Amino acid sequence: MKADPSLQRELLDLAEVDAELARVAHRRRNLPELAEIEGIEKTLRDKRDALVNAQTSASDLEREVTRQEREVESVRARADRDRKLMESGSAGAKQLTELEHELETLSRRQQVLEDDQLELMERREAADIEVQRAAAEVDKAEQDLEDAVTRRDEVLADLNATQARRDADRAALVPKFPEALLKTYNRVREQRGIGAGLLRSRQCGACKLELDRSQLSDIKNAAEDDVITCENCGAILVRTGESGL
């Protein structure tokens, strides 16, 4: 295959553009921010579940405290009615005895209920504190996620700008090359990642391996417009003054 030496040298520009586009694509696929976001999203889901559980427990305790308060009030009301009846003077001796016994029972019952109520109120207070703590952790995780998304978007914006610039560079370069030369370049690039490299000091700029004496001798004897490929990687070897031939 033949190609003007100046065009062959421009393959290095195309290879540089393609290398940067490949780096952009690789970085886009492997952004650390993506893994960070995924981790934070899992943490956030766990924190939200913990908050729901804490809120449910607090709500259950609130209902239990309310129920206990109603029972205490019911016992107090019954005791008040008994005392008023005793103080009214309308109760007979037997009824007075029964009322006294009932008041003693109600007093013991009220004491038990109030003790239980106090315990429930302490548990409710602890549950409320847990809800506040869980809510604060959800808020922090949400802020962490927002910050990570912002960082990801900033990086993607930079990558998009670089890709757009390099896509434009590539679009300007590609039409310069003959179809056969471009086909060879693209085939090797798709297989090896780099389609052309500078020959410098016996080394291929694509695979970084040294060429043997036999190939170097063939290259020295080749015409300037001959398209030479590396025996090691298949990339087009571009000869310049740096090649030392």
Order of alpha helices (4+ residues) and beta strands (2+ residues): alpha-alpha-alpha-alpha-beta-beta-alpha-beta-beta
